[in-house]
Amino acid sequence: MSKCLTKNDVQKILNISKTTLERWIKKGCFIPGTQFGENSVRFRESEVSEYLDRVFAGEERTTVTTDIKNKRCA
């Protein structure tokens, strides 16, 4: 089972600000994570890793995000 990461964890991994992460999520350029309660979101470490691998390989962020979200719903 994949470890769950907080927004803060993801911000540190990506070296971005909270505002940037939230903007990317809102624009569909990053995986939205899973809501746990009213103010808590977690991200699967495996999905963040896949996202990074694919983006660094040159794929468009929104395409990668859509593919990962579609896997969840499949």
N, C-alpha and C positions, 0 to 999 in steps of 0.2 A: 504494500500500500504506500502511496506517495505521501510524503510529508506535506503538511499545510503551512503556508507562509502568510504572514500578515502583510498589510500594505507597506509597513515600515521595512520589513524584510525585502520586499520586492524593490522598493525605492533604493535601498542600499545595493542590491545586486545590479540594478540597472544604472545606478549612480545618477538618479534624477530626483527632482523635487516632488513633494506630495501633489502640488498643483499640476505638474506635467503628467504624472501618473493618472490623476483623475481626468485630465483633458483627453489623454490617449484612450482611456476606457470609454468616456462619453462619445468620442469620435469613432469608436469601433476599431481603433488601432492597437488595442491590447485586450487580452482576455479579461472578461468582467469579474472573474472570481465567483465565489459562492457566498451568499449572504448568510450570516449566522447571527441572528438577532437583529435589533434595530440599527446598531452602529458598528457591527463587526463583519468584515469581509475576509475571506481566506482564499488563497490561490494554491492550486496543486503544484508542488515543486516540479513534477514531471511535465506539466503544461508550460510552466515558465521556462524550463530547460529546452523543451521542444521549440517554443517561440524563439528563444535566443539562437538556437542552432539554425533555424530556418531563415531568420532575418539576416544573420551573419553570412548565410549562404547566398544572399541576394534576393530573397523573395520579398514581395511587398507586404508590409505589416498588416494591412487590412485583410489580405488574402489568407495569411497565416492565422490571424485571429478568427476569421470565419470558419476555416477548416477545423480548428481546435474546438470551437463552439459546436460545430456540426457533429463532431465525434461524440460529444457528450450526449447529444440528443438521438444518436443513432441506436 
